Amino acid sequence: MVKPTIIAAFAALATAKIAPSVHRHLESNENVDVVIEFRGGNQRALEVARLERASFNDRGSSIAHVRSLLESNMETSQRTAVDVLSSQRKALTTRVESFYINGNMHVYGANRVVLDELAKLDNVACIRQPVTAQLSPVIFDDESVVFALILQKAWT
């Protein structure tokens, strides 16, 4: 009796990591694009970079070091997710992008089986749909362009 309870609790925990919007999307679609956020994000790497900042003589070296730490953190935190994705036969149709700046992974065309396996990983914090923003185009009229050119001349 104890084992089914533990299994049910584990399944509920894994499902809780997947956002309700992803579940709703999968009810009517076979695949979904998702963002996977990992526990701790990139905070550890940024803290190390902050502590080591004084040891660099120039800004370029410091920036390169921060980027190196962020990339290393991303590879470490995403390793198990990459292993899961590469071991899934159904995952062959997905496209994956990893971003070192925030440590997130974008998986395009993931199915329910793949998402359930990813949700079981300890270091996965949440699986959600990406946020898409629509921006209005910026339209300049001739009057504002002339005014901008006048201001530019005045400032130089």
Secondary structure, DSSP 8 states (H G I E B T S, - for coil): -HHHHHHHHHHHHHHHTB-HHHHHHHHH-S-EEEEEEETTTTHHHHHHHHHHGGG-SSHHHHHHHHHHHHHHHHHHHHHHHHHHHHH-GGGGG-EEEE-TTT--EEEEEE-HHHHHHHHTSTTEEEEE-------------HHHHHHHHHHHHHH-
